[in-house]
């Protein structure tokens, strides 16, 4: 049985979020939470909140044992891109792409 939690429209580039997600993939849930709490990246705080939500889903909706949970999948996708314009010299305008991310964390119980 699997428990999951999704985070959509995170206003951090997928490339930056992926670096932090790679740190917690296939780790026990408690270890993953400790890693996220001690990682000095902007993406670590929203991902810690997402992992906490996935753990709560596993415990409350599926009756899983929290001590046996591990991060089975940490999926990352690109969300919609906010396009903004930056004024430049001689009346020109340059595009600025503010990228967003969609993140899904799937937890599963480790079998003994």
C-alpha positions, 0 to 999 in steps of 0.5 A: 500500500502506498500513501502520497502527497502532491505539491503543485505550483511551487515557485521554485525552478524544477532544477533547484528542487530536483537537487534536494529531492535526490537527497531523500529518494529511497530513504526512511521517512524519519531520515528524509525529514532530518535531511530536509530540516538540515539542508540549507536550500530554499526548496527544503522547507516546502518539501519538508512540509510535503513529506510531513503531509505524506506521513500524516496521510499514511498514518491517518488514511491507511493506518500505516506504521510511521516507523516503517515508512520510506520514500519510494518515489519522489517525482518532479515535473515542471509546472506553468511558467510565468513570463515577465518582461525586464526593460533593457536599453534602447526600449528593448524588453527581455523575457524573464521566465519564472518557473514552477514545479509540481512535486509528488512524494510516495511513501511505502512501508518497508517489509521486514 
